Amino acid sequence: MPHDEDFLRRLDRVSPTWVEVALNLYRDHERVRYVLEHANIPERADRVAISLNDPRTGPFVVVARTGSFVTVLKEGMSPGPLPIITRAQLDAMSRTTRW
């Protein structure tokens, strides 16, 4: 999968702790695809916000439905109308299945 340049450039929006979490997701394409397939995302949604911490205030990693990484939103930035995968959902799916 090619590097998602905008995503990588936007990592400076978040603290080093969240950079590490975001990059771990970025490097684990199979995990992200699994989560996207099993998160009950509305069909009309082209993109999804994955909350790295708080489901309302973020920070968020925005990914395309295909699994491509789009951008990073710092804490307090709104993902707008995008569906949100909470950190709890991400962690639960990651624990229960080995892709």
Secondary structure, DSSP 4 states (H G I P E B T S, - for coil): ----HHHHHGGGGS-HHHHHHHHHHHH-HHHHHHHHHHS---TT-SEEEEEEEETTTEEEEEEETTS-EEEEE-TT---TT--EE-HHHHHHHHHH---
